[in-house]
Amino acid sequence: MSNSNNNKEHVHITSYKQNAIILVVLLVLTYITVFVANINFGKLSLAVAMIVASVKATTVSLYFMHLKYEKPFIRNMVLGVFALFAIVLIITFFDYSFR
């Protein structure tokens, strides 16, 4: 016989207002992406594009994947995966720049 108190999960439902705000934020960030793509920043072009893309990915992860409302263990695991991915990207860019 299972204990029903241990199996209860907290379900978080976002409001239409919050989803609309996140939609506007993502649309503004998309506009910034297109605007920045038309400006030549020289060697910093890739860095600027990656920063804008990272802000967009963080916004999507926090609100649409509900990481904002998850337990700290899950958030830390996802953060660890993104940190490992960032390290691999940095190593790749250093390797590419010194060829």
RAMOJO-V733088 format. One record per residue. N is the residue number from 1. PHI is phi in degrees with one decimal (* if undefined). Layout:
n=N phi=PHI
n=N phi=PHI
//
This chain:
n=1 phi=*
n=2 phi=-93.6
n=3 phi=-86.7
n=4 phi=-72.3
n=5 phi=-68.8
n=6 phi=-78.4
n=7 phi=-95.4
n=8 phi=-74.6
n=9 phi=-116.9
n=10 phi=-83.4
n=11 phi=-101.1
n=12 phi=-105.2
n=13 phi=-113.6
n=14 phi=-85.0
n=15 phi=-82.5
n=16 phi=-63.3
n=17 phi=-63.0
n=18 phi=-64.6
n=19 phi=-63.1
n=20 phi=-66.4
n=21 phi=-63.7
n=22 phi=-64.9
n=23 phi=-60.2
n=24 phi=-63.6
n=25 phi=-60.7
n=26 phi=-67.7
n=27 phi=-66.4
n=28 phi=-64.3
n=29 phi=-64.8
n=30 phi=-66.5
n=31 phi=-61.7
n=32 phi=-62.2
n=33 phi=-60.1
n=34 phi=-66.5
n=35 phi=-63.2
n=36 phi=-68.6
n=37 phi=-64.5
n=38 phi=-90.9
n=39 phi=-110.4
n=40 phi=-91.4
n=41 phi=-96.8
n=42 phi=70.6
n=43 phi=-70.8
n=44 phi=-88.4
n=45 phi=-56.7
n=46 phi=-65.6
n=47 phi=-63.5
n=48 phi=-64.4
n=49 phi=-62.5
n=50 phi=-69.1
n=51 phi=-65.6
n=52 phi=-63.7
n=53 phi=-64.7
n=54 phi=-67.0
n=55 phi=-64.1
n=56 phi=-64.7
n=57 phi=-64.9
n=58 phi=-64.1
n=59 phi=-61.9
n=60 phi=-64.1
n=61 phi=-63.4
n=62 phi=-68.1
n=63 phi=-99.3
n=64 phi=-84.9
n=65 phi=-95.1
n=66 phi=57.8
n=67 phi=-66.5
n=68 phi=-61.3
n=69 phi=-106.9
n=70 phi=-83.3
n=71 phi=-69.5
n=72 phi=-57.5
n=73 phi=-61.5
n=74 phi=-64.9
n=75 phi=-60.3
n=76 phi=-67.1
n=77 phi=-64.1
n=78 phi=-64.9
n=79 phi=-60.9
n=80 phi=-62.5
n=81 phi=-64.7
n=82 phi=-66.8
n=83 phi=-65.4
n=84 phi=-62.1
n=85 phi=-62.2
n=86 phi=-63.6
n=87 phi=-62.6
n=88 phi=-63.3
n=89 phi=-63.4
n=90 phi=-62.7
n=91 phi=-62.1
n=92 phi=-63.1
n=93 phi=-66.8
n=94 phi=-64.0
n=95 phi=-62.4
n=96 phi=-67.0
n=97 phi=-74.0
n=98 phi=-100.7
n=99 phi=-87.5
//
